[in-house]
Amino acid sequence: MFGLFKSNPTKKMRKQYDALLEKAMNAQRNGDIKTYSSLTAQSEKLWKEIETLEKNTQGT
């Protein structure tokens, strides 16, 4: 019943993920491939954390 008021722990992480992808896209457009690859790696790591959290919260 009170699950309605429970905050989503991955919501903030998803916003960070989207921001990283946007920064990576802009770096790629500007020709900064080193920064692009670094930001992409960070976003992939964050996405794996999001998936892990979502799997754990679905199980409970």
URVEN-V928998 format. One line per field, one symbol per residue. ss: DSSP state (H for helix, E for strand, - for the rest). psi: psi as a letter, one per 20 degrees, with the letter a starting at -180 (. if undefined). burial: + if it has 16 or more other ideal C-beta (glycine too) atoms within 10 Angstrom, else -. Layout:
ss = ???
psi = ???
burial = ???
This chain:
ss = -HHHH-----HHHHHHHHHHHHHHHHHHH---HHHHHHHHHHHHHHHHHHHHHHHHHHH-
psi = gjhhipqohighhhggghgghgggghgghijnhghghghggghgghhhggggghghhhh.
burial = ---------+--+---+--++-++--+--------+--++-++--+---+----------
